[in-house]
Every structure is written in C-alpha cells, then in structure tokens.
Amino acid sequence: MIRERNTECMVCVRSEQISETGERQTMETRSKGRLSEREGVLYVLYEEKGEKSQGDAPVKNLLKIQEKSLRASLKKSGAVSWKINFEQGKRDRSEYVTPYGALEIGVETREVKVKKRQEKTSLLLVYTLFIQGERQAECRLELEIL
C-alpha cells in the first residue's frame, strides 16, 4: 500500500470495447499523474492527450477509488466533461459534454476489482456502455497506478 499522502505516479490505462455488431476496439495509454490517499480512498489525477478534432486540448481525469465498497468514479474536465460512477450491479448515467454538443452516456457495471500492493494499485471495471439510452458496447477498463 502506498503510504505517502500525495505522490507522483504513472497511470496505465487499457480499454477494450466490443460493439453490438462484434467489432472490437482496444486502446492503451500511459500518463504521468498524482496519487493521494485520504481516509482509505484513493484519488488519482492524470491527463489524457486530446484528440486532433478537439484541438489537442488535454482532458484532466480524476479517478476516485473506494476499495472497501468496490466503487469508483471518474470525472473528466477540459476538452470534454463527464462524471460517472461505477458500482457493481448498479447503473449510472450522466451528460458527456463536448465542444460539439452533449450526449447522455450510461454504464451498467458488472464487475469492480481493486488490488492494492506496495508498488502498484490495479482497478478493473467491466460494464455495458449505453449512449442516449441504447446499448452500444461491452467494455473492460483496466488501470494500473504505479
């Protein structure tokens, strides 16, 4: 377990989406970030490079991991904004705001796994993605905080 209150870290994100038609998309990114822990809750702040269509503006991500209750939340700000909660067996939805307009995006979380070790923390999220209320993809999101 990381004991420092606020430290630099590396955030590795691997995502996989399988669409309703069976098309598989995978993505992997690495970013520098900041990790802090307060009252048993981990907070990870990291940036993603923006897409060219959004003027390469970065997107800040704040990931909150509650290990004991197997919950996580992700808040994005910058070129896009969005906040969503992942809790096993539950649904959540919110507005995903881009420079081109907003969409309602929802998740139905099937699995949340958190593993904390001295040198790294891992988070696994398995969920169904909905856009404008329609099922879009089965998703797997793995994060390693080193």
CYANA upper distance limits for C-alpha pairs under 8 A (distance plus 0.5 A):
  1 MET  CA    116 LYS  CA      6.28
  1 MET  CA    117 ARG  CA      5.46
  1 MET  CA    118 GLN  CA      4.77
  1 MET  CA    119 GLU  CA      7.76
  1 MET  CA    120 LYS  CA      8.21
  1 MET  CA    121 THR  CA      8.42
  2 ILE  CA    117 ARG  CA      8.11
  2 ILE  CA    118 GLN  CA      6.26
  2 ILE  CA    119 GLU  CA      7.76
  2 ILE  CA    120 LYS  CA      8.40
  3 ARG  CA     37 GLU  CA      8.29
  4 GLU  CA     36 SER  CA      7.74
  4 GLU  CA     37 GLU  CA      8.18
  5 ARG  CA     35 LEU  CA      8.28
  5 ARG  CA     36 SER  CA      5.53
  5 ARG  CA     37 GLU  CA      6.09
  5 ARG  CA     38 ARG  CA      7.81
  6 ASN  CA     34 ARG  CA      7.19
  6 ASN  CA     35 LEU  CA      6.01
  6 ASN  CA     36 SER  CA      4.78
  6 ASN  CA     37 GLU  CA      7.65
  7 THR  CA     34 ARG  CA      6.08
  7 THR  CA     35 LEU  CA      5.78
  7 THR  CA     36 SER  CA      6.96
  8 GLU  CA     32 LYS  CA      7.78
  8 GLU  CA     33 GLY  CA      6.29
  8 GLU  CA     34 ARG  CA      5.07
  8 GLU  CA     35 LEU  CA      6.65
  9 CYS  CA     32 LYS  CA      6.42
  9 CYS  CA     33 GLY  CA      5.62
  9 CYS  CA     34 ARG  CA      6.05
  9 CYS  CA     35 LEU  CA      6.74
  9 CYS  CA    145 ILE  CA      6.96
  9 CYS  CA    146 LEU  CA      5.99
 10 MET  CA     30 ARG  CA      7.38
 10 MET  CA     31 SER  CA      6.29
 10 MET  CA     32 LYS  CA      5.15
 10 MET  CA     33 GLY  CA      6.29
 10 MET  CA    144 GLU  CA      8.47
 10 MET  CA    145 ILE  CA      6.26
 10 MET  CA    146 LEU  CA      5.58
 11 VAL  CA     30 ARG  CA      6.08
 11 VAL  CA     31 SER  CA      5.70
 11 VAL  CA     32 LYS  CA      6.60
 11 VAL  CA     33 GLY  CA      6.92
 11 VAL  CA     46 TYR  CA      7.75
 11 VAL  CA    143 LEU  CA      7.30
 11 VAL  CA    144 GLU  CA      6.27
 11 VAL  CA    145 ILE  CA      5.23
 11 VAL  CA    146 LEU  CA      6.97
 12 CYS  CA     28 GLU  CA      7.75
 12 CYS  CA     29 THR  CA      6.30
 12 CYS  CA     30 ARG  CA      5.01
 12 CYS  CA     31 SER  CA      7.13
 12 CYS  CA    143 LEU  CA      6.05
 12 CYS  CA    144 GLU  CA      5.60
 12 CYS  CA    145 ILE  CA      7.04
 13 VAL  CA     27 MET  CA      8.44
 13 VAL  CA     28 GLU  CA      6.03
 13 VAL  CA     29 THR  CA      5.76
 13 VAL  CA     30 ARG  CA      6.89
 13 VAL  CA    141 LEU  CA      7.70
 13 VAL  CA    142 GLU  CA      6.33
 13 VAL  CA    143 LEU  CA      5.12
 13 VAL  CA    144 GLU  CA      7.19
 14 ARG  CA     26 THR  CA      7.84
 14 ARG  CA     27 MET  CA      6.25
 14 ARG  CA     28 GLU  CA      4.94
 14 ARG  CA     29 THR  CA      7.20
 14 ARG  CA    141 LEU  CA      6.35
 14 ARG  CA    142 GLU  CA      5.62
 14 ARG  CA    143 LEU  CA      6.92
 15 SER  CA     26 THR  CA      6.06
 15 SER  CA     27 MET  CA      5.80
 15 SER  CA     28 GLU  CA      6.98
 15 SER  CA    139 CYS  CA      7.72
 15 SER  CA    140 ARG  CA      6.17
 15 SER  CA    141 LEU  CA      4.97
 15 SER  CA    142 GLU  CA      6.79
 16 GLU  CA     24 ARG  CA      7.52
 16 GLU  CA     25 GLN  CA      6.14
 16 GLU  CA     26 THR  CA      4.91
 16 GLU  CA     27 MET  CA      7.12
 16 GLU  CA    139 CYS  CA      6.12
 16 GLU  CA    140 ARG  CA      5.69
 16 GLU  CA    141 LEU  CA      7.05
 17 GLN  CA     23 GLU  CA      8.49
 17 GLN  CA     24 ARG  CA      6.16
 17 GLN  CA     25 GLN  CA      5.71
 17 GLN  CA     26 THR  CA      6.99
 17 GLN  CA    137 ALA  CA      6.37
 17 GLN  CA    138 GLU  CA      6.11
 17 GLN  CA    139 CYS  CA      4.99
 17 GLN  CA    140 ARG  CA      7.10
 18 ILE  CA     22 GLY  CA      6.13
 18 ILE  CA     23 GLU  CA      5.99
 18 ILE  CA     24 ARG  CA      4.97
 18 ILE  CA     25 GLN  CA      7.00
 18 ILE  CA    137 ALA  CA      5.71
 18 ILE  CA    138 GLU  CA      5.69
 18 ILE  CA    139 CYS  CA      7.01
 19 SER  CA     23 GLU  CA      5.72
 19 SER  CA     24 ARG  CA      7.05
 19 SER  CA    136 GLN  CA      6.32
 19 SER  CA    137 ALA  CA      4.67
 19 SER  CA    138 GLU  CA      7.01
 20 GLU  CA    135 ARG  CA      8.09
 20 GLU  CA    136 GLN  CA      6.51
 20 GLU  CA    137 ALA  CA      6.23
 20 GLU  CA    138 GLU  CA      8.39
 31 SER  CA     46 TYR  CA      6.94
 31 SER  CA     47 GLU  CA      7.03
 31 SER  CA     48 GLU  CA      7.41
 32 LYS  CA     46 TYR  CA      6.71
 32 LYS  CA     47 GLU  CA      7.97
 33 GLY  CA     44 VAL  CA      7.29
 33 GLY  CA     45 LEU  CA      5.91
 33 GLY  CA     46 TYR  CA      4.79
 33 GLY  CA     47 GLU  CA      7.70
 34 ARG  CA     44 VAL  CA      6.20
 34 ARG  CA     45 LEU  CA      5.69
 34 ARG  CA     46 TYR  CA      7.12
 35 LEU  CA     42 LEU  CA      7.61
 35 LEU  CA     43 TYR  CA      6.25
 35 LEU  CA     44 VAL  CA      5.14
 35 LEU  CA     45 LEU  CA      7.09
 36 SER  CA     42 LEU  CA      6.39
 36 SER  CA     43 TYR  CA      5.74
 36 SER  CA     44 VAL  CA      7.10
 37 GLU  CA     41 VAL  CA      5.99
 37 GLU  CA     42 LEU  CA      4.99
 37 GLU  CA     43 TYR  CA      6.59
 38 ARG  CA     42 LEU  CA      7.16
 40 GLY  CA     66 GLN  CA      7.69
 40 GLY  CA     67 GLU  CA      8.05
 41 VAL  CA     64 LYS  CA      7.48
 41 VAL  CA     65 ILE  CA      6.36
 41 VAL  CA     66 GLN  CA      5.54
 41 VAL  CA     67 GLU  CA      7.50
 42 LEU  CA     63 LEU  CA      8.49
 42 LEU  CA     64 LYS  CA      6.27
 42 LEU  CA     65 ILE  CA      5.59
 42 LEU  CA     66 GLN  CA      7.18
 43 TYR  CA     62 LEU  CA      7.36
 43 TYR  CA     63 LEU  CA      6.19
 43 TYR  CA     64 LYS  CA      5.20
 43 TYR  CA     65 ILE  CA      6.99
 44 VAL  CA     61 ASN  CA      8.38
 44 VAL  CA     62 LEU  CA      6.21
 44 VAL  CA     63 LEU  CA      5.54
 44 VAL  CA     64 LYS  CA      7.04
 45 LEU  CA     60 LYS  CA      7.72
 45 LEU  CA     61 ASN  CA      6.17
 45 LEU  CA     62 LEU  CA      5.12
 45 LEU  CA     63 LEU  CA      6.93
 46 TYR  CA     60 LYS  CA      6.46
 46 TYR  CA     61 ASN  CA      5.83
 46 TYR  CA     62 LEU  CA      7.24
 47 GLU  CA     58 PRO  CA      6.81
 47 GLU  CA     59 VAL  CA      6.00
 47 GLU  CA     60 LYS  CA      4.96
 47 GLU  CA     61 ASN  CA      6.32
 48 GLU  CA     58 PRO  CA      6.15
 48 GLU  CA     59 VAL  CA      5.67
 48 GLU  CA     60 LYS  CA      7.00
 48 GLU  CA     61 ASN  CA      8.01
 49 LYS  CA     56 ASP  CA      7.03
 49 LYS  CA     57 ALA  CA      7.33
 49 LYS  CA     58 PRO  CA      5.21
 49 LYS  CA     59 VAL  CA      6.98
 50 GLY  CA     54 GLN  CA      6.88
 50 GLY  CA     55 GLY  CA      7.57
 50 GLY  CA     56 ASP  CA      4.75
 50 GLY  CA     57 ALA  CA      5.23
 50 GLY  CA     58 PRO  CA      5.02
 50 GLY  CA     59 VAL  CA      6.60
 50 GLY  CA     79 ALA  CA      7.51
 51 GLU  CA     55 GLY  CA      7.17
 51 GLU  CA     56 ASP  CA      5.57
 51 GLU  CA     57 ALA  CA      7.78
 52 LYS  CA     56 ASP  CA      5.39
 54 GLN  CA     79 ALA  CA      7.04
 54 GLN  CA     99 PRO  CA      7.93
 57 ALA  CA     78 GLY  CA      7.68
 57 ALA  CA     79 ALA  CA      6.15
 58 PRO  CA     78 GLY  CA      6.89
 58 PRO  CA     79 ALA  CA      6.87
 59 VAL  CA     76 LYS  CA      6.91
 59 VAL  CA     77 SER  CA      6.19
 59 VAL  CA     78 GLY  CA      5.35
 59 VAL  CA     79 ALA  CA      6.17
 59 VAL  CA     80 VAL  CA      7.14
 60 LYS  CA     76 LYS  CA      6.09
 60 LYS  CA     77 SER  CA      5.71
 60 LYS  CA     78 GLY  CA      6.61
 61 ASN  CA     74 LEU  CA      7.31
 61 ASN  CA     75 LYS  CA      6.16
 61 ASN  CA     76 LYS  CA      5.16
 61 ASN  CA     77 SER  CA      7.16
 62 LEU  CA     74 LEU  CA      6.30
 62 LEU  CA     75 LYS  CA      5.65
 62 LEU  CA     76 LYS  CA      7.08
 63 LEU  CA     72 ALA  CA      7.55
 63 LEU  CA     73 SER  CA      6.31
 63 LEU  CA     74 LEU  CA      5.17
 63 LEU  CA     75 LYS  CA      7.03
 64 LYS  CA     72 ALA  CA      5.94
 64 LYS  CA     73 SER  CA      5.71
 64 LYS  CA     74 LEU  CA      7.02
 65 ILE  CA     70 LEU  CA      8.26
 65 ILE  CA     71 ARG  CA      6.67
 65 ILE  CA     72 ALA  CA      4.99
 65 ILE  CA     73 SER  CA      7.29
 66 GLN  CA     70 LEU  CA      6.34
 66 GLN  CA     71 ARG  CA      5.65
 66 GLN  CA     72 ALA  CA      6.47
 67 GLU  CA     71 ARG  CA      7.22
 67 GLU  CA    114 VAL  CA      6.53
 70 LEU  CA     87 GLU  CA      7.01
 70 LEU  CA     88 GLN  CA      7.57
 70 LEU  CA    112 VAL  CA      6.39
 70 LEU  CA    113 LYS  CA      7.28
 70 LEU  CA    114 VAL  CA      7.68
 71 ARG  CA     85 ASN  CA      7.90
 71 ARG  CA     86 PHE  CA      6.21
 71 ARG  CA     87 GLU  CA      5.23
 71 ARG  CA     88 GLN  CA      7.75
 71 ARG  CA    112 VAL  CA      7.41
 72 ALA  CA     85 ASN  CA      6.46
 72 ALA  CA     86 PHE  CA      5.64
 72 ALA  CA     87 GLU  CA      7.18
 72 ALA  CA    112 VAL  CA      8.49
 73 SER  CA     83 LYS  CA      7.67
 73 SER  CA     84 ILE  CA      6.15
 73 SER  CA     85 ASN  CA      4.75
 73 SER  CA     86 PHE  CA      6.34
 74 LEU  CA     82 TRP  CA      8.38
 74 LEU  CA     83 LYS  CA      6.10
 74 LEU  CA     84 ILE  CA      6.02
 74 LEU  CA     85 ASN  CA      7.03
 75 LYS  CA     81 SER  CA      7.84
 75 LYS  CA     82 TRP  CA      6.17
 75 LYS  CA     83 LYS  CA      4.73
 75 LYS  CA     84 ILE  CA      7.12
 76 LYS  CA     80 VAL  CA      7.12
 76 LYS  CA     81 SER  CA      5.38
 76 LYS  CA     82 TRP  CA      5.56
 76 LYS  CA     83 LYS  CA      6.79
 77 SER  CA     81 SER  CA      4.85
 77 SER  CA     82 TRP  CA      7.32
 79 ALA  CA     98 THR  CA      7.13
 79 ALA  CA     99 PRO  CA      7.56
 80 VAL  CA     96 TYR  CA      7.65
 80 VAL  CA     97 VAL  CA      6.02
 80 VAL  CA     98 THR  CA      5.20
 80 VAL  CA     99 PRO  CA      7.61
 81 SER  CA     96 TYR  CA      6.43
 81 SER  CA     97 VAL  CA      5.67
 81 SER  CA     98 THR  CA      7.33
 82 TRP  CA     94 SER  CA      7.53
 82 TRP  CA     95 GLU  CA      6.76
 82 TRP  CA     96 TYR  CA      5.27
 82 TRP  CA     97 VAL  CA      6.95
 83 LYS  CA     94 SER  CA      7.14
 83 LYS  CA     95 GLU  CA      8.32
 83 LYS  CA     96 TYR  CA      8.28
 84 ILE  CA     92 ASP  CA      7.09
 84 ILE  CA     93 ARG  CA      7.03
 84 ILE  CA     94 SER  CA      6.95
 84 ILE  CA    106 GLY  CA      8.32
 84 ILE  CA    107 VAL  CA      8.46
 85 ASN  CA     92 ASP  CA      6.62
 86 PHE  CA     90 LYS  CA      7.96
 86 PHE  CA     91 ARG  CA      8.20
 86 PHE  CA     92 ASP  CA      7.80
 86 PHE  CA    107 VAL  CA      7.99
 86 PHE  CA    108 GLU  CA      8.33
 86 PHE  CA    109 THR  CA      6.35
 86 PHE  CA    112 VAL  CA      8.00
 86 PHE  CA    125 LEU  CA      8.07
 87 GLU  CA     91 ARG  CA      8.12
 87 GLU  CA    109 THR  CA      6.47
 87 GLU  CA    111 GLU  CA      8.31
 87 GLU  CA    112 VAL  CA      7.35
 88 GLN  CA    109 THR  CA      5.61
 88 GLN  CA    110 ARG  CA      5.76
 88 GLN  CA    111 GLU  CA      5.71
 88 GLN  CA    112 VAL  CA      6.28
 89 GLY  CA    108 GLU  CA      7.58
 89 GLY  CA    109 THR  CA      6.12
 89 GLY  CA    110 ARG  CA      5.93
 89 GLY  CA    111 GLU  CA      7.97
 90 LYS  CA    108 GLU  CA      6.30
 90 LYS  CA    109 THR  CA      6.26
 90 LYS  CA    110 ARG  CA      8.21
 91 ARG  CA    106 GLY  CA      7.61
 91 ARG  CA    107 VAL  CA      6.07
 91 ARG  CA    108 GLU  CA      4.79
 91 ARG  CA    109 THR  CA      6.84
 92 ASP  CA    106 GLY  CA      6.02
 92 ASP  CA    107 VAL  CA      6.00
 92 ASP  CA    108 GLU  CA      7.16
 93 ARG  CA    104 GLU  CA      7.31
 93 ARG  CA    105 ILE  CA      6.04
 93 ARG  CA    106 GLY  CA      4.31
 93 ARG  CA    107 VAL  CA      6.76
 94 SER  CA    104 GLU  CA      6.14
 94 SER  CA    105 ILE  CA      6.18
 94 SER  CA    106 GLY  CA      6.85
 95 GLU  CA    102 ALA  CA      6.78
 95 GLU  CA    103 LEU  CA      6.10
 95 GLU  CA    104 GLU  CA      5.05
 95 GLU  CA    105 ILE  CA      6.61
 96 TYR  CA    102 ALA  CA      5.95
 96 TYR  CA    103 LEU  CA      5.70
 96 TYR  CA    104 GLU  CA      6.54
 96 TYR  CA    105 ILE  CA      6.79
 97 VAL  CA    101 GLY  CA      6.50
 97 VAL  CA    102 ALA  CA      4.80
 97 VAL  CA    103 LEU  CA      7.10
 98 THR  CA    102 ALA  CA      6.42
103 LEU  CA    131 ILE  CA      7.48
103 LEU  CA    132 GLN  CA      6.88
104 GLU  CA    131 ILE  CA      6.32
104 GLU  CA    132 GLN  CA      5.43
104 GLU  CA    133 GLY  CA      7.79
105 ILE  CA    129 LEU  CA      7.81
105 ILE  CA    130 PHE  CA      6.15
105 ILE  CA    131 ILE  CA      5.14
105 ILE  CA    132 GLN  CA      6.71
105 ILE  CA    133 GLY  CA      7.94
106 GLY  CA    129 LEU  CA      6.45
106 GLY  CA    130 PHE  CA      5.34
106 GLY  CA    131 ILE  CA      6.87
106 GLY  CA    132 GLN  CA      8.46
106 GLY  CA    133 GLY  CA      7.73
107 VAL  CA    127 TYR  CA      6.70
107 VAL  CA    128 THR  CA      6.03
107 VAL  CA    129 LEU  CA      5.33
107 VAL  CA    130 PHE  CA      6.52
108 GLU  CA    127 TYR  CA      5.88
108 GLU  CA    128 THR  CA      5.63
108 GLU  CA    129 LEU  CA      7.32
109 THR  CA    125 LEU  CA      7.80
109 THR  CA    126 VAL  CA      6.59
109 THR  CA    127 TYR  CA      4.73
109 THR  CA    128 THR  CA      7.04
110 ARG  CA    125 LEU  CA      8.29
110 ARG  CA    126 VAL  CA      6.07
110 ARG  CA    127 TYR  CA      5.80
110 ARG  CA    128 THR  CA      8.26
111 GLU  CA    124 LEU  CA      7.97
111 GLU  CA    125 LEU  CA      6.21
111 GLU  CA    126 VAL  CA      5.49
111 GLU  CA    127 TYR  CA      7.43
112 VAL  CA    123 LEU  CA      7.81
112 VAL  CA    124 LEU  CA      6.18
112 VAL  CA    125 LEU  CA      5.42
112 VAL  CA    126 VAL  CA      7.24
113 LYS  CA    122 SER  CA      8.40
113 LYS  CA    123 LEU  CA      6.21
113 LYS  CA    124 LEU  CA      5.56
113 LYS  CA    125 LEU  CA      7.32
114 VAL  CA    121 THR  CA      7.77
114 VAL  CA    122 SER  CA      6.19
114 VAL  CA    123 LEU  CA      5.21
114 VAL  CA    124 LEU  CA      7.10
115 LYS  CA    121 THR  CA      6.10
115 LYS  CA    122 SER  CA      5.62
115 LYS  CA    123 LEU  CA      7.17
116 LYS  CA    120 LYS  CA      6.87
116 LYS  CA    121 THR  CA      4.89
116 LYS  CA    122 SER  CA      7.02
117 ARG  CA    121 THR  CA      6.34
119 GLU  CA    146 LEU  CA      6.71
120 LYS  CA    144 GLU  CA      7.21
120 LYS  CA    145 ILE  CA      5.95
120 LYS  CA    146 LEU  CA      5.04
121 THR  CA    144 GLU  CA      6.30
121 THR  CA    145 ILE  CA      5.63
121 THR  CA    146 LEU  CA      7.25
122 SER  CA    142 GLU  CA      7.77
122 SER  CA    143 LEU  CA      6.16
122 SER  CA    144 GLU  CA      5.04
122 SER  CA    145 ILE  CA      6.83
123 LEU  CA    142 GLU  CA      6.23
123 LEU  CA    143 LEU  CA      5.62
123 LEU  CA    144 GLU  CA      7.04
124 LEU  CA    140 ARG  CA      7.78
124 LEU  CA    141 LEU  CA      6.33
124 LEU  CA    142 GLU  CA      5.12
124 LEU  CA    143 LEU  CA      7.07
125 LEU  CA    139 CYS  CA      8.48
125 LEU  CA    140 ARG  CA      6.26
125 LEU  CA    141 LEU  CA      5.58
125 LEU  CA    142 GLU  CA      6.94
126 VAL  CA    138 GLU  CA      8.23
126 VAL  CA    139 CYS  CA      6.24
126 VAL  CA    140 ARG  CA      5.06
126 VAL  CA    141 LEU  CA      6.95
127 TYR  CA    138 GLU  CA      6.61
127 TYR  CA    139 CYS  CA      5.78
127 TYR  CA    140 ARG  CA      7.05
128 THR  CA    135 ARG  CA      7.69
128 THR  CA    136 GLN  CA      8.08
128 THR  CA    137 ALA  CA      6.39
128 THR  CA    138 GLU  CA      5.11
128 THR  CA    139 CYS  CA      6.37
129 LEU  CA    135 ARG  CA      6.58
129 LEU  CA    136 GLN  CA      6.09
129 LEU  CA    137 ALA  CA      5.77
129 LEU  CA    138 GLU  CA      6.76
129 LEU  CA    139 CYS  CA      7.30
130 PHE  CA    134 GLU  CA      5.59
130 PHE  CA    135 ARG  CA      4.90
130 PHE  CA    136 GLN  CA      5.82
130 PHE  CA    137 ALA  CA      7.81
131 ILE  CA    135 ARG  CA      7.13
131 ILE  CA    136 GLN  CA      6.98
